[in-house]
Amino acid sequence: MKCSLCERRCVILPGNKGVCKTRTNIDGTLYTLVYGNLSVLESRPIEIKPFFHYWPGSTALTFSTWSCNFDCIWCQNHHLSKTAPNPANASCYIPDKLVQMAKRSGDEGLCASFQEPTLLTEWVLPLFKLGHEQGLYCCYVSNGYMTTEALKLLKESGMDGLKIDVKGDKETYNKYCGGADVEKVWKKARKAKKMGFHVEIVNLVVTNVNDDEECVRWIIKKHLKAVGPETPLHFTRYIPAYKFHNPPTKVGTLEKAYNLAKEAGVLYPYLGNVHGHKYENTYCPNCGEKLIQRRGYTIVRYKITEDKKCPKCHRPVLIRGRHIRKWHFLL
C-alpha cells in the first residue's frame, strides 16, 4: 500500500509500518494507529506557536498525538515525536468533546501542534469541520511535509492557518532531519498561500548548522519567492535538546538574520525565544510605528486600527482574524 498523507509517500508492505510509525498495512488495507489518540491537550496562547499575525491575543485548545515523519536530532518535543503510538494503551477522544472543551475554556481556536500534526489528519478533519461550524479558527503547526491531497482536505474542513518550520537548506535536511526534501516544503508553503491559508514561516537557527550567512540568505530568498514579502518570517533561537548539544544561538546571529531579511524586503521579520527583545514586536513596514508590543507570549500594547491599518500612516497590516479584544491588554 502507498500512503499519500505526507511527501515521503511510503510504500508499506503487509504487516509493516511507514516511516512515521503511525500507518500500518493490515491485509492490504492501510490503517492509522493514532485516530483520536492524543498525547497532549491544553489551552495555549496563539503567539507561542508562533503565530504573530493570526488571531493575535487569542488562545487555542492545542493538542498532539505521537511520533513524527522527520527525525530532527534537536527536537524540543522529543518525548512526543520519538515515541511510537501504542494502540493497546490508547484512548480515543471524540471531536465534539474537544470543541466543547475549547468553548467552555474561552479558547477561540483549535490548533494541532507539539509533534507533526499531519499524522493526525484523518481525525482532525471532522474535528476542524465541527469547530469551524461553531466559530472556532483551526490551524496546524507543521513541518510542511503533508501532501497537496491532505492540504486540500484540511482546507475543505475549515482549517485556514498554517505555520511551517523550515529547518535550513538541503544539507541541513539531509544530515539532521532524516533526509527530507526541503524543496517540497517550500512548494507546500507556496501552495498553501495560493489556497488562501494564512502562512507564517519559522526558521530555528541552530549554532554551527544553519546559522551561516549563506544559509540565512538562501532561506530569505526562498521565503520571498514562495510566500512573498507580507508573510511573517521568524528566526528562532535554538536551545540544546535531545541528542544535540551545540551552544544556544547567539542573539547577535539572530539580529543579523533579522536585518538581512529586512534589507531583502521581508516586511515582517521576527526573533523568537529571546523574550523582551525589540524584534519580537510588530512594526509598520512603512513608517516604523510600533504596532504590537509583546512581552514573551503576551501582547501588552496593540495599536492596529479596527480596519487593520497603522494608526499613523494608515498602511494596511496583514492580520487574519477579527480585531483583538483590547480589554485584555495594557493600551
C-alpha positions in Angstrom: 0.0 0.0 0.0 1.2 3.5 -0.8 0.5 6.2 1.8 -0.5 9.6 0.4 -0.5 11.5 3.7 2.9 13.1 3.6 5.6 13.6 0.9 7.5 10.5 2.0 4.7 8.5 0.3 5.8 5.3 2.0 5.2 2.0 0.2 4.1 -0.2 3.1 4.2 -4.0 2.9 1.6 -6.1 4.8 2.4 -6.2 8.5 4.8 -3.2 8.2 4.6 0.5 9.1 5.6 3.7 7.4 8.5 6.0 8.4 6.2 7.8 10.9 5.2 4.5 12.6 1.5 5.7 12.6 0.4 3.9 9.4 0.3 0.2 9.0 -0.8 -2.3 6.3 -3.1 -5.0 7.6 -4.1 -7.5 4.9 -3.9 -4.9 2.1 -5.7 -2.1 3.9 -3.9 1.0 5.3 -4.8 1.9 8.9 -3.9 4.8 11.1 -2.8 3.9 14.6 -3.4 7.4 16.1 -7.0 8.2 15.4 -8.1 10.4 18.3 -5.1 9.2 20.3 -3.9 12.4 22.0 -0.6 12.9 23.8 -1.1 16.5 24.9 -4.2 18.6 25.4 -4.0 22.2 26.8 -5.0 25.8 26.2 -2.1 28.0 24.9 -1.7 31.5 23.5 -1.5 31.6 19.7 1.7 33.7 19.9 3.6 30.7 21.4 3.2 28.7 18.1 4.4 31.3 16.9 1.6 33.0 15.0 2.0 36.8 15.2 -0.5 37.9 12.5 -3.2 35.2 13.1 -5.8 35.9 15.7 -3.4 37.9 17.9 -4.1 37.8 21.6 -6.3 34.7 21.4 -5.8 31.2 22.9 -6.3 27.9 21.1 -7.0 24.5 22.5 -3.8 22.8 21.5 -3.3 19.0 21.0 -1.0 16.4 19.6 -0.5 12.7 19.0 2.7 10.6 18.9 5.7 10.1 16.6 6.9 12.2 13.6 7.7 11.8 9.9 11.0 13.7 10.5 14.0 12.8 12.7 15.4 16.1 13.9 18.1 15.5 16.5 17.5 18.7 18.4 13.7 18.2 18.8 12.3 20.2 21.7 9.3 17.8 22.0 11.2 14.5 21.6 9.3 12.9 24.4 6.3 13.0 22.0 7.9 12.9 18.5 10.2 10.0 19.3 7.5 7.8 20.9 5.7 5.4 18.7 2.0 5.0 19.3 0.7 2.1 21.2 -2.9 1.3 20.2 -3.3 -1.2 23.0 -3.0 1.6 25.6 -4.7 4.3 23.6 -7.8 6.3 24.4 -9.9 7.9 21.6 -11.1 11.5 22.0 -14.3 12.4 20.3 -14.1 15.6 18.2 -17.2 17.0 19.8 -15.6 16.8 23.2 -12.7 19.0 22.2 -15.0 21.6 20.6 -17.0 21.8 23.8 -13.8 22.0 25.9 -12.5 24.9 23.8 -15.7 26.8 24.1 -16.0 26.3 27.9 -12.4 27.5 28.5 -12.9 30.6 26.3 -10.5 29.4 23.5 -11.1 31.0 20.2 -9.5 28.2 18.1 -8.2 24.7 17.7 -4.5 24.0 17.0 -2.6 20.8 16.2 1.0 21.2 17.4 3.9 19.8 19.5 4.8 16.9 17.1 3.9 16.7 13.4 0.1 17.2 13.2 -0.1 15.8 9.7 -0.1 12.3 11.3 -3.4 13.0 13.0 -5.1 14.4 9.9 -7.9 11.7 9.5 -9.2 12.5 13.0 -8.6 16.3 12.6 -10.8 16.6 9.5 -14.1 16.0 11.4 -12.8 18.0 14.4 -12.0 21.1 12.3 -15.2 20.8 10.4 -17.2 20.8 13.6 -15.1 23.5 15.2 -15.3 25.8 12.1 -19.1 25.4 12.1 -19.2 26.6 15.7 -17.0 29.7 15.1 -13.5 28.4 16.1 -10.4 29.0 14.0 -8.4 25.9 13.0 -4.7 25.7 12.4 -1.6 23.5 12.1 2.0 24.0 13.5 3.8 21.8 10.9 7.0 20.9 9.2 5.1 21.4 5.9 5.6 17.9 4.6 1.9 17.0 4.1 0.8 16.1 0.5 -1.3 18.5 -1.5 -4.1 16.0 -1.2 -4.0 16.2 2.6 -3.7 20.0 2.4 -6.8 20.3 0.3 -8.8 18.1 2.7 -7.7 20.3 5.6 -8.8 23.4 3.7 -12.2 21.9 3.0 -12.6 21.0 6.7 -12.2 24.7 7.7 -8.5 25.0 8.5 -7.1 28.4 7.4 -3.8 28.8 9.4 -0.5 27.1 8.7 2.8 27.7 10.5 5.7 25.9 8.7 9.1 25.2 10.3 11.9 25.4 7.8 14.9 23.6 9.2 17.5 25.1 6.9 18.9 24.3 3.4 19.2 21.0 1.6 22.3 19.9 3.6 20.5 20.6 6.9 17.6 18.3 5.9 19.8 15.5 4.6 22.2 15.5 7.6 19.9 16.3 10.6 16.3 15.8 9.6 16.1 12.3 8.2 16.7 13.1 4.6 13.5 15.1 3.7 13.4 17.3 0.6 13.4 21.0 1.6 12.1 22.0 -1.9 8.9 20.1 -1.2 8.4 22.2 2.0 8.7 25.4 0.1 6.4 24.2 -2.6 3.8 23.3 0.0 4.2 26.8 1.6 3.6 28.4 -1.8 0.6 26.1 -2.4 -0.9 26.9 1.0 -0.6 30.6 0.3 -2.3 30.3 -3.1 -5.1 28.3 -1.5 -5.9 31.1 0.9 -4.2 29.8 4.1 -2.6 32.3 6.5 1.0 31.2 6.4 3.9 32.1 8.7 7.4 30.7 8.3 9.8 29.8 11.2 13.5 29.0 10.9 15.1 27.6 14.0 18.7 29.0 13.7 21.0 26.2 15.1 24.5 27.0 16.1 27.1 25.8 13.5 24.4 24.1 11.5 22.3 26.7 9.6 23.4 29.9 11.2 25.9 31.0 8.5 25.1 34.0 6.3 24.9 32.0 3.1 22.2 29.7 4.5 20.2 32.6 6.1 20.2 34.4 2.8 19.1 31.3 1.0 16.1 30.9 3.3 15.2 34.6 2.9 15.4 34.3 -0.9 13.2 31.1 -0.9 10.7 32.8 1.5 10.2 35.8 -0.7 9.8 33.7 -3.8 7.4 31.1 -2.2 5.2 33.2 0.1 6.1 36.8 -0.6 7.2 39.8 1.5 4.0 40.2 3.5 4.3 36.7 5.1 5.9 36.8 8.5 9.4 35.2 8.9 10.5 34.2 12.3 14.2 33.4 13.2 14.0 31.4 16.4 16.8 30.8 19.0 17.9 27.2 19.3 18.4 25.7 22.8 20.3 22.4 23.2 17.8 19.5 23.4 17.5 15.7 22.7 20.7 14.5 21.1 22.2 17.8 20.0 24.4 19.9 22.4 25.8 22.7 20.3 25.7 26.1 22.3 22.5 28.1 22.1 22.2 30.5 19.2 23.9 33.9 19.8 21.4 36.7 19.9 23.7 38.7 17.6 23.4 35.9 15.0 19.6 36.2 15.1 19.7 40.0 14.9 21.9 39.7 11.8 19.3 37.3 10.2 16.5 39.8 11.0 18.4 42.7 9.4 19.3 40.6 6.3 15.6 39.8 5.9 14.6 43.4 6.3 17.2 44.5 3.7 15.9 41.9 1.3 12.3 43.1 1.5 10.6 40.9 4.2 8.1 43.2 5.7 7.5 41.3 9.0 10.7 39.5 10.2 10.8 38.5 13.9 13.1 36.9 16.5 11.8 34.1 18.7 12.9 32.6 22.0 14.5 35.9 23.0 11.9 37.2 25.4 11.8 41.0 25.8 13.8 41.7 22.5 12.5 44.6 20.5 12.4 42.4 17.4 9.6 40.4 18.9 7.4 43.4 18.3 5.4 44.3 15.1 6.4 47.5 13.3 4.7 49.2 10.5 6.8 48.5 7.4 6.0 51.9 6.0 6.6 54.4 8.9 8.2 52.2 11.6 5.4 52.8 14.1 5.3 50.1 16.8 2.0 48.4 16.2 2.1 45.4 18.6 4.3 45.2 21.6 4.9 41.7 23.0 6.4 40.5 26.3 7.1 36.8 25.9 3.8 35.3 24.6 1.7 38.2 25.9 0.6 41.2 24.0 0.9 44.3 26.2 0.2 47.0 23.6 -1.9 46.8 20.4 -2.3 49.8 18.2 -3.6 48.4 14.9 -7.0 50.0 14.0 -10.3 48.3 13.7 -9.9 48.1 9.9 -6.4 46.6 10.3 -4.3 49.6 9.5 -1.4 51.5 11.0 -2.9 54.4 13.1 -0.1 56.8 12.0 0.3 56.3 8.2 -2.8 54.2 7.5 -0.9 51.4 5.7 -2.9 48.1 5.7 -1.4 45.5 8.0 -1.7 41.7 7.3 -3.8 40.3 10.1 -6.0 37.2 9.9 -8.9 37.1 12.3 -11.1 39.6 14.0 -9.8 42.6 15.9 -8.2 41.9 19.2 -10.1 42.1 22.5 -8.5 45.3 23.7 -9.6 45.0 27.3 -7.2 42.1 27.7 -4.2 44.3 27.4 -2.5 47.4 28.6 -3.1 50.1 26.0 
